[in-house]
Amino acid sequence: MNRPRTPLELFKVAASDVPAYHRLGGATRVLLEQSSALTSAGFMALLDLEPGECVTEHYHPYSDEHVYIADGEIVALVNDQEVALNSREAVLIRRGSRHRYENRGDRPATAVLFLGPLAPRADLGHVETERAPLPEAVPPRVGDAP
């Protein structure tokens, strides 16, 4: 979705206006990225995980991932080490680190993700190391075998 820049070089988007992406698990909404916000710094997404949901393992060869937990609790598994993340905490996952997110709690969790710098091409920015469910499949759950 290409949108023109405003005279003030400002780009505003509401999460409710962005369709959710479910293929890796949870609901991810890419808010600010190269084609919509005309930025080359990286991209920002919102991740919502219901209790028991997870995002399958992957890594980013060119980008560091900054993660801020806006609400709830998420467990990040980074190179097979668990990191518990609570509301209003942040973590940096370095490029090349395998990672997966799980909501093991009993209430929804929301995280803000910022990845940067961008890969030279979009198809090089994300490498899946765990089989993602088919688009029509039920989202992965905590404890699903990789």
Secondary structure, 3 states (H helix, E strand, C coil): CCCCCCCCCCCCCCHHHCCCECCCCCEEEEEECHHHHCCCCCEEEEEEECCCEEEEEEECCCCEEEEEEEECEEEEEECCEEEEEECCCEEEECCCCCEEEECCCCCCEEEEEEEECCCCCHHHCCEECCCCCCCCCCCCECCCCC
